[in-house]
Amino acid sequence: MAKTFRNLIGGSWTEPRNGAYFENRNPADSTDLIGRFPDSGAAEIEAAVKSARRGFEIWRRTPAPARGDVLRRVGDLLVARKEKIADAMTREMGKVLAETRGDVQEGIDTAYYAATEGRRLFGHVVPSELRQKWAMTYRRPIGIAGLITPFNFPLAIPTWKMFPALLCGNAVIIKPSEDVPHTTHLLVEILLEAGLPPEVVQLVHGRGETVGKALVEHPGVPVISFTGSTDTGALIGETCGRMHKRLSLEMGGKNAMIVMDDADLDLALEGVLWGAFGTTGQRCTATSRLIVHRKVHDRFVARVAEAAERLRLGDGREDKTDVGPLIHESARRKVEEYVGIGQEEGAELVTGGKRPGGERLGSGFFYKPTVFAGVKPGSRLEQEEIFGPVLSVVRVNSFDEAVRVNNDVRYGLSSSIYTRSADRAFLAMQELDNGITYVNAPTIGAEAHLPFGGVKATGNGHREGGWEVYEFYSETKVCYVDYSGRLQRAQIDNYD
Ligand code: UN1
C-alpha cells in the first residue's frame, strides 16, 4: 500500500480539511505509485499563515548566525541522505541518478552558503553629513514568504528559495509542484530535524489554481517567489502588483548554443547533448536552439543527430540510462504538438520525432531525443519554449547573425558560445541578451553561489542564488543616531 502523506502546518503533520488527495506516480513507470498527497484548499493556506505568523515572531528574533547554524545542520543532513533523496527524486521525477545527485548537491551548496551568510548579512555604516551623528543600514526580515516551486529541480529550487528566506529571518510557506511532492516532504523533514522551530516552515501540497492562488492572494504573505511558466508568472505578477507584494519570478527560456567555425567540435558535441537532452530537456536553462556557422554546419549537425540516436532512454535509476522520461503524458503531448508544428513550418526532422517502440518503455512517458535542422528564425519552433527533448538547429553566416538570432526571442535566460577566439568570446558576453552566458560550455550548469536568472520574459529583475538573493528576502532599514545633544537639521544646518 502506498503511503499517504500530510501537510506540515502549525508544527504538525495534518490532513487536508476537505479530505482530498492526489496520486504521485513514477513517470518512468506509471504503474508505480509513490504516495498520495493532500489536494489542499484555501483553508490550509489560512491555517498556514496563522502558524507562520507565530513562527516569524520567534525566528526574526533569533540571531542570524544562529539561524545559519540550523542551515549548516540542514546541509549536513542533506550530505548524509544524498543517495536516498537522489533515488526518491529520480523515482518521482525521472531524470537520471547522476543528475538527481547533482540536484541534492546544489541544495547542499545552498545550505552551506546560507550558513556562512548568517555571519555576514552586511549592512553599511555611512558617514553622516552632520557632526556627532551616525548613519547605518541593516537587513531586516520581511515576514512570511510564499514559495511556489516547479518539478524539474525538486530539491535544488526549493532550497534556493527557502534557505535564503530563512537565513534572513522570514517564515516560509512552500507549495511544491504536485508532480514532485515527495522530495519537498523529505527536505522539510530535514529542516525540522535540524532544529528549525516548527512553525517557521509550513508545507502545503496541492494544485496551483487552488493552493498556489490562495497563497499569492493572501494579504498576510508579503513576499512571493515563483519558478514556472511565463504565463502563470504574469498572472501572479498582476496580483502581486495590485497587492504591493515583493515578487521574484523565474520563468521560461529558449536558450541557444552558438557554434562558430573555429569551435572545438568534439567539445561542442558533448556540450550540446548534455544541454539539450539532459533532464530530458526539461530545464529552463536547456539548450533548445543550436545556432551553427555555415562552415561547420553540415558535419556538426550530422554528428549531433548520430549521437542523439545513440542516447539510451530508460529508468533514470538504471546505470545505462542516458535520458529519462518526460514528467507526464501532457508534457509528452506538448512535445508531439511542437514536432507537428515544426514539420508544418517546413523544418527538417533529422532524428527522433516519435515515441520509442517496444515494451520496455511502454509504461513511461518517454520520447526520443529529437533534432530539427533548417529551422527558420521567427518560426514557432524557434521561438516558443517546449520543455522537452527537442533541439532546433539554425544555420547562420556570421557571428553577428548568430547574435541576432540568439537575441530575437522573448526570453533571456542563458546562452552559450563555442569558439577559440578570445575576442569573439568577450564580444558574445557583451552582446548576448541573457542573464547568463557560457563560453565553451552548454547553457546549463549554474552554480549555487552565483546569481541566477534572466532578462525579458524570463524574469522580473530579481536573481536567485549567490549574494543577490539575500537582498530580495530582506528589507533595508536605515538608522540615524544623533549623539550631539542638539537638533541638527540635515541639508540645512551644515550649509549655513
Ligand atoms: C532550472 O532549470 O530551473 O544551471 C534551474 C542549471 C541548474 C539550475 C537550472 N543548475 O541548469
Residues whose N, C-alpha, C, O or C-beta is under 5 A from the ligand:
A	BS01	UN1	R283 C284 T285 I444 G445 A446
